[in-house]
Amino acid sequence: MNKRYITLLLISLAFVALRAEDRVEPIKWGDMEHWTVRYIKESSLLGGKTKTLYVLGPTDTIGGEKNLPYRSLGRTPWGISNAYANVVGIAKGANTTQPEARGNGTCARLDTRIETVKVLGMVNIKVCIAGTLFLGETIEPVRSASDPYGKIDMGIPFTGRPKAIQLDLKAKVSDSRKVVKALGTSESIIDGHDEPEVYVYLQKRWEDEDGNIYAKRVGTARVRFDKSIPEWKNAYRIPIHYGDITKRPDFKKYQGLFPDGGQFKARNSKGKMVAITETGWADADETPTHVILMVTAGCYPAFYGQPGNAFWVDNICWVY
């Protein structure tokens, strides 16, 4: 047995031993085995069909004659792109994320689709929705296509400092370099390439006396998948980097701080939805107060995307 072989063997054994010491902590309901099923009765002007919507959370069924907005109320930390909309009295259900069979259990399938609400002489709305799971809550009913992030309470309290996010995944990604921009009342095609992505933002948040929410970025993980992944990649790990990551050789612009004015919103102590404004990078040893985790079939802002793209995920965990 030559020295080179022995050296490689020792390195491999050391890597295995190091990985064995990691603590893998499942995120509640992140095994995709439990879903709340909702039934939404769409308006007769849209055909009057009953639409099935899913929430990642405890096994339950919600339905009836009256469409009820969903509130997590501590049942689940997960928000979802599926939503009940009521636009000028017209009820509509959108479902772009759902359970799918995987072996003896289930995974989550996230699709990018066009959803429409069209009633002659009353309303004509078309939006492109990327299937998404995130930690937070969608505020229902959705009344319009304006200010989409104003309907999402983004992030949850969290004080951990994980080294990585881990999940099983596969993807279907179009080669098209065109992206649909459907913002409600208008639709166009722009140049670009839509890609599924996973990201984690650890933040240290605070609120001023006027109810504005500010944050410093403690930790960052964000990866996009630019090609199809036809077979499952199990236990795929995305490392979380702490502190200012802009000097890292692998830094991508999209991993940076939120744009001026904030991108996401959260409910403040007064119960009002306000922008989360990131003011800078925290020291690498800071403890976060909140986490934003998003798994999505598209990397563009709300109502942009490539219909037909899909992202499958399972077994989402923190790694310490």
PyMOL commands that set and color helices and strands:
alter all, ss='L'
color gray80, all
select helices_A, chain A and resi 3-20+44-46+148-151+253-255
alter helices_A, ss='H'
color red, helices_A
select strands_A, chain A and resi 24-26+35-41+50-56+60-62+78-80+83-87+90-94+97-102+105-119+123-130+132-138+152-154+156-157+164-172+178-184+187-191+197-207+213-224+229-239+241-242+265-267+273-281+290-296+304-305+310-319
alter strands_A, ss='S'
color yellow, strands_A
deselect
rebuild
show_as cartoon
